[in-house]
Structure formats: structure tokens, C-alpha cells
Amino acid sequence: MYFHPDNMSSAEKLKIELAKVRDEFKMSDSDCGSGRVQVAQLTTKIKHLSSVLHKKDKHSIKGLQAMVQRRKRILKYLRRTDWDSYCLVLSKLGLRDNPNYKH
């Protein structure tokens, strides 16, 4: 079968994984950009990129660091505004709470 995961490229697998994550974390049917969804998608992209990254690929490392910083900012916002969503995202994604955030 053509659509078997073994036959897919890495980018196609990532796209399917992002769709699954979006469906799992969205708050309503039309939600695709809430903080919860953004953190979940960034985490998925970070895991994917860090698994295929080479040590000497400086441009990709810089992009990965930018994604981590963006996720950190969104988590900081979620922690400040919507504590329940923040706790849900941390527990489902296996991220750690950092109480030393500067508010």
C-alpha cells in the first residue's frame, strides 16, 4: 500500500503527526492556533528536528533554538493566563514546569 508509514518521507510523517497533535489539543472544532495547540505542535517539530539533526548543521541548530525559545514564550503566556491549559499541556507532552519564570 502506498500510504503505509514505511513508504512515507520524513516530512509526510511529520505532517500526519502534527495533524494528530492538533486534533488532540484543540479546544473547539475550528481551533488551530491556541496556545495549547501551538506548544504541542512546536514540541512535535522540536522532537522531529532534534532526531534528524547533524552536529555541524549550524542553520538547523539555530532554527531549533528559535523554536525552543518560541515554545518557552508561549508556555510562559499560558502559565500566566490559563493555568488549567498549562498543566494539561505539561502533563500530556511530558514537559517540566519551570517556576523561575520572570513575569
C-alpha positions in Angstrom: 0.0 0.0 0.0 1.3 3.4 -0.9 0.2 5.2 2.2 1.9 2.8 4.6 4.1 4.7 7.0 7.2 2.8 5.8 6.8 4.3 2.4 6.3 7.9 3.6 9.0 10.6 3.6 10.0 12.2 6.9 8.1 15.4 6.1 4.9 13.4 5.3 5.2 11.6 8.7 5.7 14.9 10.4 2.6 16.4 8.7 0.4 13.5 9.9 1.9 13.7 13.4 1.1 17.4 13.6 -2.5 16.8 12.5 -2.9 14.2 15.3 -1.4 16.6 17.8 -3.7 19.4 16.6 -6.8 17.2 17.0 -5.7 16.1 20.4 -5.1 19.6 21.9 -7.7 21.8 20.2 -10.4 23.3 22.3 -13.0 23.6 19.6 -13.5 22.3 16.1 -12.1 25.4 14.5 -9.2 25.8 16.9 -5.8 25.6 15.2 -3.8 28.4 16.8 -4.5 28.5 20.6 -1.5 28.4 22.9 -2.1 24.7 23.7 -2.0 23.7 20.0 1.0 25.9 19.3 3.0 24.4 22.2 2.1 20.9 21.2 3.0 21.4 17.5 6.3 23.1 18.4 7.1 20.2 20.7 6.4 17.8 17.9 8.6 19.7 15.5 11.4 20.1 18.0 11.4 16.3 18.7 11.4 15.6 15.0 14.2 18.1 14.1 16.4 17.0 17.0 16.2 13.4 15.9 17.4 14.2 12.4 19.9 16.9 13.2 23.6 16.8 12.5 26.1 18.4 14.8 27.6 20.6 12.1 24.3 21.8 10.6 24.5 25.3 12.2 21.5 26.8 10.4 19.2 24.0 11.6 20.5 24.3 15.1 19.7 28.0 15.1 16.2 27.2 13.8 15.8 24.6 16.5 16.9 27.1 19.2 14.4 29.6 17.9 11.6 27.1 18.1 12.5 26.2 21.7 12.5 29.9 22.6 9.1 30.4 21.0 7.7 27.5 22.8 9.1 28.9 26.1 7.4 32.2 25.5 4.1 30.6 24.7 4.3 28.4 27.8 5.1 31.5 29.9 2.0 33.2 28.5 -0.1 30.1 29.1 1.1 29.8 32.7 0.2 33.5 33.3 -3.3 33.4 31.7 -4.7 29.8 31.6 -3.3 27.6 34.4 -5.5 24.6 33.5 -4.3 24.5 29.9 -0.8 25.0 31.1 -1.0 22.0 33.4 -2.7 19.9 30.7 0.0 20.6 28.1 2.8 19.9 30.5 1.4 16.6 31.6 0.5 15.3 28.1 3.7 16.4 26.5 6.0 15.4 29.4 7.5 18.8 29.8 8.8 20.2 33.1 7.5 23.1 35.0 9.9 26.0 35.5 8.8 28.1 38.4 11.6 30.5 37.9 9.9 32.3 35.0 10.1 36.1 35.2 6.6 37.5 35.0 
